[in-house]
Amino acid sequence: MLSNSAFLLAMPGGSEWIFIILAVLILFGGRKIPEFMRGLGKGIREFNDAKSNVKKEIEDGMQEKDKQAN
C-alpha cells in the first residue's frame, strides 16, 4: 500500500501527460502557450542567475575571511 506522500510524488504516465497537455491547450489556447513558456524560461533564467550570484558572494566572503585569518 502506498502512503499519501509517495502517491503525491509519483510521475504521471503517458496517457496522463496527454490529458494534461490537452487540458493546458483548452485552458490557455494555442497562442498563449508560447508566451507562457517564454515567461517560464525567463523566470528560470533569473532564478539561476540569482542562485549563481548568491553562491559567488558566499565563496568570495569565505575567501576574504581566509585572507584576513592569515
C-alpha positions as CSV (number, residue, x, y, z in Angstrom):
1,M,0.0,0.0,0.0
2,L,1.4,3.4,-1.0
3,S,1.4,6.2,1.5
4,N,0.0,9.6,0.6
5,S,3.4,11.2,0.3
6,A,4.6,8.5,-2.1
7,F,1.4,8.9,-4.2
8,L,1.9,12.7,-4.5
9,L,5.5,12.3,-5.7
10,A,4.7,9.8,-8.5
11,M,5.2,11.0,-12.0
12,P,2.3,10.9,-14.4
13,G,2.3,8.2,-17.1
14,G,1.9,8.5,-20.9
15,S,-1.9,8.8,-21.0
16,E,-1.9,11.2,-18.1
17,W,0.6,13.5,-19.9
18,I,-1.7,13.6,-22.9
19,F,-4.6,14.6,-20.7
20,I,-2.5,17.3,-19.0
21,I,-1.4,18.7,-22.4
22,L,-5.0,18.7,-23.7
23,A,-6.2,20.5,-20.6
24,V,-3.5,23.1,-20.9
25,L,-4.4,23.7,-24.6
26,I,-8.0,24.1,-23.7
27,L,-7.4,26.4,-20.8
28,F,-4.7,28.6,-22.4
29,G,-5.2,28.2,-26.1
30,G,-2.5,27.8,-28.7
31,R,-1.4,31.4,-28.8
32,K,-0.9,31.8,-25.1
33,I,1.4,28.8,-24.6
34,P,4.5,30.3,-26.3
35,E,4.1,33.4,-24.2
36,F,3.7,31.3,-21.1
37,M,6.8,29.2,-22.0
38,R,8.9,32.4,-22.7
39,G,7.9,33.7,-19.3
40,L,8.7,30.4,-17.6
41,G,12.1,30.3,-19.3
42,K,12.8,33.9,-18.3
43,G,11.8,33.1,-14.7
44,I,14.0,30.1,-14.6
45,R,16.9,32.0,-16.0
46,E,16.5,34.8,-13.4
47,F,16.4,32.2,-10.6
48,N,19.6,30.6,-11.8
49,D,21.3,34.0,-12.1
50,A,20.3,34.9,-8.6
51,K,21.4,31.5,-7.3
52,S,24.8,31.9,-9.0
53,N,25.2,35.4,-7.6
54,V,24.5,34.2,-4.0
55,K,26.9,31.3,-4.4
56,K,29.6,33.7,-5.7
57,E,29.1,36.1,-2.9
58,I,29.3,33.3,-0.3
59,E,32.5,32.0,-1.9
60,D,34.0,35.5,-2.1
61,G,33.2,36.0,1.6
62,M,34.8,32.8,2.5
63,Q,38.0,33.7,0.6
64,E,38.0,37.1,2.2
65,K,37.7,35.5,5.6
66,D,40.6,33.2,4.9
67,K,42.8,36.1,3.8
68,Q,42.0,38.0,7.0
69,A,42.9,35.0,9.1
70,N,46.4,34.7,7.5
